[in-house]
């Protein structure tokens, strides 16, 4: 799950058409990035697994 943008309704009623277009484009990029399983991307070296408790 990705959270990209939030707004207070008392500050802005809604996003504009340009923002909507940009968010849809970003959503397509994010979804395309996960067409291949994450494990395969790690094996290919495109992603790395970050271990917060690793000693090295």
GROMACS elastic network, one bead per residue, 0.5 to 0.9 nm:
[ bonds ]
;  ai    aj funct       b0    kb
    2    30     6  0.87450   500
    3     6     6  0.79960   500
    4    23     6  0.83070   500
    5    23     6  0.89557   500
    7    10     6  0.85670   500
    7    11     6  0.73087   500
    7    12     6  0.67914   500
    7    13     6  0.86161   500
    7    14     6  0.81138   500
    7    15     6  0.87516   500
    8    11     6  0.53647   500
    8    12     6  0.63837   500
    8    13     6  0.81561   500
    9    12     6  0.51862   500
    9    13     6  0.52982   500
    9    14     6  0.73683   500
   10    13     6  0.69875   500
   12    15     6  0.75705   500
   15    18     6  0.80994   500
   15    19     6  0.59235   500
   15    20     6  0.64262   500
   16    19     6  0.53123   500
   16    20     6  0.62057   500
   16    21     6  0.87364   500
   17    21     6  0.61384   500
   17    22     6  0.85978   500
   18    21     6  0.51558   500
   18    22     6  0.62416   500
   18    23     6  0.86587   500
   19    22     6  0.50290   500
   19    23     6  0.60574   500
   19    24     6  0.85315   500
   20    23     6  0.51670   500
   20    24     6  0.61710   500
   20    25     6  0.86230   500
   21    24     6  0.52032   500
   21    25     6  0.62627   500
   21    26     6  0.86880   500
   22    25     6  0.50844   500
   22    26     6  0.61688   500
   22    27     6  0.86004   500
   23    27     6  0.60532   500
   23    28     6  0.86124   500
   24    28     6  0.62795   500
   24    29     6  0.87280   500
   25    28     6  0.51568   500
   25    29     6  0.63939   500
   25    30     6  0.87803   500
   26    29     6  0.50618   500
   26    30     6  0.61962   500
   26    31     6  0.85926   500
   27    30     6  0.51104   500
   27    31     6  0.60639   500
   27    32     6  0.84586   500
   28    31     6  0.51774   500
   28    32     6  0.60156   500
   28    33     6  0.85521   500
   29    32     6  0.51292   500
   29    33     6  0.61957   500
   29    34     6  0.89934   500
   30    33     6  0.51397   500
   30    34     6  0.68259   500
   31    34     6  0.54300   500
   31    35     6  0.67171   500
   32    35     6  0.53402   500
   32    36     6  0.82385   500
   33    36     6  0.71227   500
   34    37     6  0.62916   500
   34    38     6  0.69132   500
   35    38     6  0.87722   500
   36    39     6  0.84621   500
   36    40     6  0.67981   500
   36    41     6  0.70846   500
   37    40     6  0.54485   500
   37    41     6  0.66594   500
   38    41     6  0.50798   500
   38    42     6  0.63539   500
   38    43     6  0.87384   500
   38    47     6  0.79499   500
   39    42     6  0.51296   500
   39    43     6  0.62871   500
   39    44     6  0.86691   500
   39    47     6  0.87937   500
   40    43     6  0.50086   500
   40    44     6  0.61107   500
   40    45     6  0.86224   500
   40    46     6  0.88083   500
   40    47     6  0.89975   500
   41    44     6  0.50133   500
   41    45     6  0.62584   500
   41    46     6  0.52950   500
   41    47     6  0.56251   500
   41    48     6  0.82797   500
   42    45     6  0.51154   500
   42    46     6  0.59318   500
   42    48     6  0.55410   500
   42    49     6  0.70376   500
   43    46     6  0.76910   500
   43    47     6  0.80111   500
   43    48     6  0.86088   500
   44    47     6  0.76499   500
   45    48     6  0.66496   500
   50    54     6  0.84297   500
   51    54     6  0.53049   500
   51    55     6  0.89803   500
   52    55     6  0.88257   500
